Amino acid sequence: MPHTRKLQSRKDLDDMLSRYNAVYLKPTMESMARGIIKAFRKGDGYQVHLP
């Protein structure tokens, strides 16, 4: 099982991206995997991909 945690702030995203090259953000369980976003650092900001 991959490391998971609830995203509650931008700091949470910064912390995860300091540990991993990319993270997957997903909405609540009710979404049935719709709306998943891949995020990674790009320069001083972030880049996201919508699969």
N, C-alpha and C positions, 0 to 999 in steps of 0.2 A: 504494500500500500504506500503510495507516495505521501510525502509530508503535506499535510493540509492544515489550514487555519482560516479563521474567519477574518475577512478584510474589513477593518473598521475605520482605517485612516490611511492617508498617503504614506505615513511612516511604516505601516504594516507592509505596504507594497515595496518601499525602499529596502526594508529588512530582508524580505524574501528575495529581491533581485540582487542583493549583496551576496546571498548564498548560492543562488542559481542563475544560470544564463537567461532563462526564460521561465515564466510562470503561466498557468492557465487560470483565468478568472471565470467563475461560473455563477449564475444566479442561484436563487434558492432551489431547494429540492423539487418544488412544484413545476419547474421549467422543463423537466424531462430532457435535459441536455441541450435545449435550445438556448442560444445566446452566449455560448462559450467564447471567450476572447483569449488569444495568446498575447502576452505582453513581455517586452524586453527593453533593456536600456538602449538608448540611442543618443549619444552625446550627453548633454545635461538633462535630457528629458526621457520620454518613453516612446516606444512605437508599439502599435497594436495591430494584430491581424485577426480578421473575422473569417474563420474557416467556412 
